[in-house]
Amino acid sequence: MEVLKLSAEYKDYRIDLLGNTLWKDLAEKYDSPFINEFYFVSVDKLYEAPLKTLQLGWLLFKNNYELVLQPAYTRTFITDGLAALAAAKHTIGFVSDTEGINLRYKNKTDKFYTTQLLLPADIYFEFERTKFFFESVLNSSIELNSTSIPINTITKNGIVIFPGAGNLKRGWEKEKLVSLIILIKQHTQQNIYIAGSSSEIELGEYLAASLPPDSINNLIGKSTLPVVVELIAKSNLVIANESSAIHIAVATKTKSVCILGGGHFGRFAPYPLSFNNAPVFVYEKMECYNCNWICIFKTTPEQSYPCISNVSFEKVWDATLSLLLKNSAQAV
């Protein structure tokens, strides 16, 4: 939003943001200087609430927008619908794929856009996709080569582990996490925190019960997103599955280890080697990578996908130990 607001073309525009309630607190804290009005929705719930969707559409329509920007490459029926209901003079989005929307519906919602940007074949990493979108809108290059969250200078200390992944099957096995924490405790005196959303409380309780008393500080379900950002920013090391925690670590210049599966391999992770403060990614490449998390293997509801469970404990430990030693050397 800052790029738009500070641009020569849109600096005098009123800019509103329609976003997901999942990152409401974060947007309000860091984007408020650039946004006139925030609108937050739980997108999935709108599919079952047509009246609420129409009410939101009417609210957007009354604002009489000149331009609607839909920068998400993977469009959905709801996001396309809201873009249309805003009824702006110009609506810009990507040509998109059909991962988030049925082709039959996409053929219809394509008509909602006055301009559809065709993504070059060599741009796949999500950061570069978003950068391409706004460079196209602004018709100028953007001198931005990394993500960043503005934080005050913080003395880094402690290790924070995010055991969840938004989906149980996309997370590394909890038994391996217990063993990892035990080894970490043997190699450092730093405090260890576990964090995550309220949907992962049971997982946090399992880890706490499986470890000696006071081994970890369990913050799962107890922190807002801005507090989690501060926790990551002041930590020496983050260990997580592929999740927002890894991207926050990059933006706050915190070293991190990411246990990575293959569902969207290359799109959100791994990061390009040129990226500042790129995480250490640990994965086991399989022929079925880039399945969009539509797994071809049969697993029980409690089992991780094979591309996650195949990631060995030894590889994760080697990556973790390397960063622990590097942090210790820098502290001396």
N, C-alpha and C positions, 0 to 999 in steps of 0.2 A: 504493500500500500504506500509505503514511503516513496518508492520509485515513481508511482503515479502522481502523488501529491506534489512532489518536488519537480516534476517535469514542466517544461515550458508550456506544453499544450493544455495540461489539466490542472495547473496550480491554482486556478481560480474556480475550479469546479467543486460542487458539493459531491463528496464521495461517500456512499453508503456501502456497508458490507453485509451480505447475507451468508451466514456460515453455520457450521455444525456446532451443536451445544457441547460436543466433546472438547473443543478447544476454546470455548467461550471466555473462560477466565484469562487465558493466555493472550487472546486477541485484545481484550479490554485493557489489559495491563500495558501491553507494548505497542498497540496500534492506535490507541485513543487520540494521539496528536494528529493523526492523518484522516480520521473517520468522523463524519458528521453523525451518522446513525448506524447502530448495529441491529441486525435481525438474526436471531439464532433459532435453529430448528433441529429436531431430531428427524433426520431425513427418512429413515426406515419407517417411523411411525406415521408419516404423512401418507403412505400408501393405503393405510387403513382409516384415514381421516379425511375424506374428500372435502367435507365442509370446511375444515380447518385450512386445507390447502387453498381452497377458493378464497377464503377470508384473507389469507396471506397474500394471494395474488392480487386481490382488490386493493390491499394496502400498498403494494408495490406499484400497481397501476396508477393510483392517485398521485404518486410522487412525480409522475410525468418525466421519466428519465429520458435523456437524449441517447445514452449509451449503456448497454449491458455487456459485461465481460464475463465469460464462462471459461476460466483458464484450465479446468480439469480435462486432461486428455481422454480419460475414460468417462464418458458421459452416461447419465442415467435418465430414465423416463421422468423422474421427479425434477431433477435439476434442469432438464430441457424444458419441462412444463412451466417451472417457475420463471425461467428466462423469457418464455413466450408470454406469460401472464403479465410481466412487467411492461410489455408492449412499448419498448423503447424504439426510437427511430432507427437505431443500429444495434444489432446483437452479434457479437463476435465469439466464436468458439472454434474448436478443432473439428476436422473431418471425423476424427475419432475411430475407435474400433467397436466391436460388439461385445466386449467383455462385460459391460455393465448394462447393456440394453439389447433387447431382441431386435434382430435385423428388420423385422416387419415394422416395429415401432420407430426404429431409427430412420427408416426411409421417410416416415411422416414428420418426425421431429427435426430432421435436417432442414425442413422448410421454415422452421422457426428462426433460423439464423440468416442475417443479411450477408455475413461473411464467414466462411469456414476456412481456417488455416490448414494447409497441408503440411504435416510434419515431415521434414527431410528424413530419409531412410537411415542416415547415420546418427540421428539424435534419438537415444533410447533412455538414458539416465534421466530421472524425473526432474532434477534440478535444472538440467539443460533444456528440458521440454518447457518448463515454466519460464525460463529466461528467454527462450525463443518466442514464446507467446507475447510477452510484454515488449520485447524488442520489435516485434511485428506491429503491435498496436501503436507503439511510440515512433515507429519508423526510425529508430536510432539504436546504436549499440549501448549495452549496459555494462559498465565496468564493475562487474561483480563476479568473483571467482570462488566464493565460498559462502556458506550460511553463517549468520552471526546473530546472537541475542545480546542486546546491550545490558551488561551487568557491571556492578561496581567491582573493583579489584578485590579478589577473594583469595585468602590463603587456603591452599588446597590440602585436605587431609581426609583420610577415611576412604573406604571402598563401599560402593553401593551396587547391589545386585538386583536386577529386575527379573524374577523367575517366570513371569507370565509372558504371553504373546498375543493376548486378545482372543486366542483360540487354543484350547488345550492341546490340540493335535499339532500345532505349530511351535510348541515349546519343548525345549530339551527336557529329558526325564528328570523328575524331582530327586530320584535316588542319586543320580550323577551330581546334581547340585549340592546335595548333602556332602558327598565325598570331596567335591571341589572346595567347599567352605572349610572343611576340616583341614585340608592341605594349606589353604591360605592362612588359617590361624597359626599353623606351624611355622610360617615364614614371615609373618609380620605382626606387629603389635597394634596396627591401626584398627580403628573401630570398623565393624562391618554392619551395613544397613541393608535391609531388603525393603523394596518399595514396589508399588503397583496399585492397580485400581481395586475397588471394593469387590469386584467379581473374582478376585484372586485371594481373598481372605483365607479360604480353606487351604490353599497351597502354602500360604505363609505360615499358617498354624502347623502344617505338617513339617515344614523345615525347622521351625522352632522346637517342636517336640522331638525331632530326630537328632538334635544337636545337644551338646552339654549346656547346662544353664548359662545364660548370659553370653552365649557365643555371638548372637546377633541382636541388632535393634530392629524390631519388626514395625515398619511404618506402613504396611500395606493397608490401603483403604482409609488412611488417617491424614492424608495430605492433599491439598489442592494442587492443580497443575503448576501454578506459579511457584509454590513451595517446592515441588519436585524439581523444577528448573534450578532453583537456588541450591538444592541438595546436590544435584549433579554438578553444578558449577563449582562448588567448594570441595568436591571429592577428587581424590588422586586417580581413581580408576572406576570405571563403570563396566559391569559385565551383564550382558542381556541377550535375549533372543532378538530377532529382527523386529524392532518396535520403535515407537517414538523416542524412547530413552536414548537409543543410539544416535538418532539425528540431533537430539538436544545436546548430547555429549560433544558432538562435532561443533555445534554452534556456540558452545560455552568453552571450547578448547580444553576439554577433559579427555584424557586417554581412555580408550574403550576396547573391549573385546566383544565381538558380535558372533553368536552362534547362528549360522545362516542356513536356511533351507532353500529350495529351488523354485518355489512357486512363481516368483517374479524376478528371477535371478538377473541382475544387471540393470533392472529398472530403478529400484530403490537402494539396492546394495548388490555387490560391493561398490564402494566409491571409486572413482578414477584415481589412479596413483598421484595425479597432479593436485588433487583436492587437499586443501590445508587441514591438518589434524585428522586425516582419514583413520577410521577404526581399523583394528586388526580383525579380519574376517576369517572365521574357521568354518569350513564346509567340506563336504564330500561329494564331488561332482557325480551326477548320475545322468544317464541318457534321457530321462524323462523330465529334466529341468525345464522351466518355463511352462508349466502346466496350468498356470493361473490358479493354483491350489485345488485343481480338480484331480485328485490323486487316483492313479490307476491301480494302486495296490489296496487290497482288503485289509483293514485294521479294525480292531475293537474301538469303541468310543474312548477308552482310556489310553490307547496307544498313540504315541507321536507318529507323524508321517515318517516313512523310512528315510527321507532326505534329511530329517532332523535326528532321528535315533541313530543313524549311521555315523554321525559326527562323534568321533572317539573322545573319550575322556582325556587321553594322553595329549591329543592335539590342543584341546581347550586349556589344559593345564600348562602346556609348554608356552602358549601365547600369554596366559595370565602371568606365569613366572617371569617371562621376559620383561613385561611391563612393570612388575613389582620390583625387579632388580634395577630397571632403568630409573624408576622413581626414587629408589633408595640411593642410587649413585648421585642423582641430582640434588638430593637433600643433604648430602655430606658437605 
